[in-house]
Amino acid sequence: MLDGIGCRSRLCACDSRTQTILIYDQHYALLMNAVRFPIEGYALRDPTDEDTSFINECIKESILMSVPEYERKVSDVWMDDILSVTSMAMEGGMMRSDMMILVNDKGDKAGILWMGISKDQFTCEDTGYILGLYVIEGLRGKGLGRSLIDCAEDWCISNDLPTMTLNAGSPNKKAMELYSRLGFDERSTVMRKRLR
């Protein structure tokens, strides 16, 4: 059973004639099909099998922007494991989640938004989790990332989630500044000590 819903934010408005947002009842996942941004010429669509390498590249680049330089230098040691876990998660083996591809009107891929439902690490309540958010380099600074965050909020609201959570690597200063401007508060800091 599919139910149509409206979109809350100004950056993610839906025209019922040509654009839809649907909730797929069986998996409780929000499927954003052709959600248009007011940024002329962009939409979210469901991924296809042909998108796998693009999704992996977006996740890889996002991770590399979020780790210190010394970890980037040895990413070939651990990146395949990360992408393997990512693949399992997208297949639904770890949590409820929904991957969306940002495309322009020509069908060119511009980024991803990957949402999931997780448990808050402190309160154990369900929270919307931004598992992946990425805009390709040449399109950054045009409001697409903000639009993706707004759609992520809509996804959470549509799934009756009271909060939205994300992890941001401390080296990714631009992303951290954007998240702060959009109302995200820092709740914890993960610290690490290298032993060898």
Contacts in CASP RR format, 6 or more apart in sequence:
PFRMAT RR
TARGET T0000
AUTHOR 0000-0000-0000
METHOD contacts of the structure
MODEL  1
MLDGIGCRSRLCACDSRTQTILIYDQHYALLMNAVRFPIEGYALRDPTDE
DTSFINECIKESILMSVPEYERKVSDVWMDDILSVTSMAMEGGMMRSDMM
ILVNDKGDKAGILWMGISKDQFTCEDTGYILGLYVIEGLRGKGLGRSLID
CAEDWCISNDLPTMTLNAGSPNKKAMELYSRLGFDERSTVMRKRLR
1 25 0 8 1.000
2 22 0 8 1.000
2 23 0 8 1.000
2 24 0 8 1.000
2 25 0 8 1.000
3 22 0 8 1.000
3 23 0 8 1.000
3 25 0 8 1.000
4 20 0 8 1.000
4 21 0 8 1.000
4 22 0 8 1.000
4 23 0 8 1.000
5 21 0 8 1.000
5 22 0 8 1.000
5 23 0 8 1.000
5 158 0 8 1.000
6 14 0 8 1.000
6 21 0 8 1.000
7 13 0 8 1.000
7 14 0 8 1.000
7 21 0 8 1.000
7 35 0 8 1.000
7 151 0 8 1.000
7 154 0 8 1.000
8 153 0 8 1.000
8 154 0 8 1.000
8 157 0 8 1.000
9 150 0 8 1.000
9 151 0 8 1.000
9 153 0 8 1.000
9 154 0 8 1.000
10 38 0 8 1.000
10 150 0 8 1.000
11 37 0 8 1.000
11 38 0 8 1.000
11 39 0 8 1.000
11 146 0 8 1.000
11 147 0 8 1.000
11 150 0 8 1.000
11 151 0 8 1.000
12 35 0 8 1.000
12 37 0 8 1.000
12 147 0 8 1.000
12 150 0 8 1.000
12 151 0 8 1.000
12 154 0 8 1.000
13 36 0 8 1.000
13 38 0 8 1.000
14 20 0 8 1.000
14 21 0 8 1.000
14 35 0 8 1.000
14 36 0 8 1.000
15 36 0 8 1.000
18 34 0 8 1.000
18 36 0 8 1.000
19 33 0 8 1.000
19 34 0 8 1.000
19 35 0 8 1.000
19 36 0 8 1.000
19 43 0 8 1.000
20 33 0 8 1.000
20 34 0 8 1.000
20 35 0 8 1.000
21 30 0 8 1.000
21 31 0 8 1.000
21 32 0 8 1.000
21 33 0 8 1.000
21 35 0 8 1.000
21 154 0 8 1.000
21 158 0 8 1.000
22 30 0 8 1.000
22 31 0 8 1.000
22 32 0 8 1.000
22 33 0 8 1.000
23 29 0 8 1.000
23 30 0 8 1.000
23 31 0 8 1.000
23 158 0 8 1.000
23 159 0 8 1.000
24 30 0 8 1.000
24 31 0 8 1.000
27 96 0 8 1.000
28 96 0 8 1.000
28 117 0 8 1.000
28 159 0 8 1.000
29 96 0 8 1.000
29 97 0 8 1.000
29 98 0 8 1.000
30 98 0 8 1.000
30 115 0 8 1.000
30 154 0 8 1.000
30 155 0 8 1.000
30 158 0 8 1.000
30 159 0 8 1.000
31 46 0 8 1.000
31 98 0 8 1.000
32 44 0 8 1.000
32 45 0 8 1.000
32 46 0 8 1.000
32 98 0 8 1.000
32 100 0 8 1.000
32 151 0 8 1.000
32 155 0 8 1.000
33 44 0 8 1.000
33 45 0 8 1.000
33 46 0 8 1.000
34 43 0 8 1.000
34 44 0 8 1.000
34 45 0 8 1.000
35 43 0 8 1.000
35 44 0 8 1.000
35 151 0 8 1.000
36 42 0 8 1.000
36 43 0 8 1.000
37 43 0 8 1.000
37 144 0 8 1.000
37 147 0 8 1.000
39 142 0 8 1.000
39 143 0 8 1.000
39 144 0 8 1.000
39 147 0 8 1.000
41 104 0 8 1.000
41 105 0 8 1.000
42 102 0 8 1.000
42 103 0 8 1.000
42 104 0 8 1.000
42 105 0 8 1.000
42 110 0 8 1.000
42 144 0 8 1.000
42 147 0 8 1.000
43 102 0 8 1.000
43 103 0 8 1.000
43 105 0 8 1.000
44 100 0 8 1.000
44 101 0 8 1.000
44 102 0 8 1.000
44 103 0 8 1.000
44 113 0 8 1.000
44 151 0 8 1.000
45 100 0 8 1.000
45 101 0 8 1.000
45 103 0 8 1.000
46 99 0 8 1.000
46 100 0 8 1.000
46 101 0 8 1.000
47 55 0 8 1.000
47 99 0 8 1.000
47 100 0 8 1.000
47 101 0 8 1.000
51 101 0 8 1.000
51 109 0 8 1.000
54 101 0 8 1.000
54 109 0 8 1.000
54 111 0 8 1.000
54 112 0 8 1.000
55 90 0 8 1.000
55 99 0 8 1.000
55 101 0 8 1.000
55 112 0 8 1.000
56 83 0 8 1.000
56 86 0 8 1.000
56 87 0 8 1.000
58 111 0 8 1.000
58 112 0 8 1.000
58 132 0 8 1.000
58 134 0 8 1.000
58 136 0 8 1.000
59 82 0 8 1.000
59 83 0 8 1.000
59 86 0 8 1.000
59 112 0 8 1.000
59 132 0 8 1.000
59 134 0 8 1.000
60 79 0 8 1.000
60 82 0 8 1.000
60 83 0 8 1.000
61 134 0 8 1.000
62 132 0 8 1.000
62 133 0 8 1.000
62 134 0 8 1.000
63 75 0 8 1.000
63 79 0 8 1.000
63 82 0 8 1.000
64 72 0 8 1.000
64 75 0 8 1.000
65 171 0 8 1.000
65 172 0 8 1.000
65 175 0 8 1.000
66 167 0 8 1.000
66 168 0 8 1.000
66 169 0 8 1.000
66 170 0 8 1.000
66 171 0 8 1.000
66 172 0 8 1.000
66 175 0 8 1.000
67 75 0 8 1.000
67 169 0 8 1.000
67 171 0 8 1.000
68 171 0 8 1.000
69 171 0 8 1.000
85 94 0 8 1.000
88 94 0 8 1.000
89 95 0 8 1.000
89 97 0 8 1.000
89 131 0 8 1.000
90 97 0 8 1.000
90 99 0 8 1.000
90 114 0 8 1.000
95 116 0 8 1.000
95 117 0 8 1.000
95 118 0 8 1.000
95 129 0 8 1.000
96 116 0 8 1.000
96 117 0 8 1.000
97 114 0 8 1.000
97 115 0 8 1.000
97 116 0 8 1.000
97 117 0 8 1.000
97 131 0 8 1.000
98 114 0 8 1.000
98 115 0 8 1.000
98 116 0 8 1.000
98 155 0 8 1.000
99 112 0 8 1.000
99 113 0 8 1.000
99 114 0 8 1.000
100 112 0 8 1.000
100 113 0 8 1.000
100 114 0 8 1.000
100 115 0 8 1.000
100 151 0 8 1.000
101 109 0 8 1.000
101 111 0 8 1.000
101 112 0 8 1.000
102 109 0 8 1.000
102 110 0 8 1.000
102 111 0 8 1.000
102 112 0 8 1.000
102 113 0 8 1.000
102 135 0 8 1.000
102 144 0 8 1.000
102 148 0 8 1.000
103 109 0 8 1.000
103 110 0 8 1.000
104 110 0 8 1.000
109 136 0 8 1.000
110 135 0 8 1.000
110 136 0 8 1.000
110 139 0 8 1.000
110 144 0 8 1.000
111 134 0 8 1.000
111 135 0 8 1.000
111 136 0 8 1.000
111 139 0 8 1.000
111 144 0 8 1.000
111 148 0 8 1.000
112 132 0 8 1.000
112 133 0 8 1.000
112 134 0 8 1.000
113 130 0 8 1.000
113 132 0 8 1.000
113 133 0 8 1.000
113 148 0 8 1.000
113 151 0 8 1.000
113 152 0 8 1.000
114 130 0 8 1.000
114 131 0 8 1.000
114 132 0 8 1.000
114 133 0 8 1.000
115 128 0 8 1.000
115 129 0 8 1.000
115 130 0 8 1.000
115 131 0 8 1.000
115 152 0 8 1.000
115 155 0 8 1.000
115 156 0 8 1.000
116 128 0 8 1.000
116 129 0 8 1.000
116 130 0 8 1.000
116 131 0 8 1.000
117 126 0 8 1.000
117 127 0 8 1.000
117 128 0 8 1.000
117 129 0 8 1.000
117 159 0 8 1.000
117 161 0 8 1.000
118 126 0 8 1.000
118 127 0 8 1.000
118 128 0 8 1.000
118 129 0 8 1.000
118 165 0 8 1.000
119 125 0 8 1.000
119 126 0 8 1.000
119 127 0 8 1.000
120 126 0 8 1.000
120 127 0 8 1.000
120 163 0 8 1.000
120 165 0 8 1.000
121 188 0 8 1.000
122 187 0 8 1.000
125 162 0 8 1.000
125 163 0 8 1.000
126 161 0 8 1.000
126 162 0 8 1.000
127 156 0 8 1.000
127 161 0 8 1.000
127 162 0 8 1.000
127 163 0 8 1.000
127 164 0 8 1.000
127 165 0 8 1.000
128 152 0 8 1.000
128 155 0 8 1.000
128 156 0 8 1.000
128 159 0 8 1.000
128 161 0 8 1.000
128 163 0 8 1.000
128 164 0 8 1.000
128 165 0 8 1.000
129 164 0 8 1.000
129 165 0 8 1.000
129 166 0 8 1.000
130 149 0 8 1.000
130 152 0 8 1.000
130 164 0 8 1.000
130 165 0 8 1.000
130 166 0 8 1.000
132 166 0 8 1.000
133 145 0 8 1.000
133 148 0 8 1.000
133 149 0 8 1.000
133 152 0 8 1.000
133 166 0 8 1.000
135 141 0 8 1.000
135 144 0 8 1.000
135 145 0 8 1.000
135 148 0 8 1.000
140 174 0 8 1.000
145 178 0 8 1.000
146 178 0 8 1.000
146 182 0 8 1.000
149 178 0 8 1.000
149 179 0 8 1.000
149 182 0 8 1.000
152 164 0 8 1.000
153 164 0 8 1.000
156 163 0 8 1.000
156 164 0 8 1.000
166 179 0 8 1.000
166 184 0 8 1.000
168 175 0 8 1.000
168 176 0 8 1.000
168 179 0 8 1.000
169 175 0 8 1.000
169 176 0 8 1.000
170 176 0 8 1.000
180 186 0 8 1.000
END
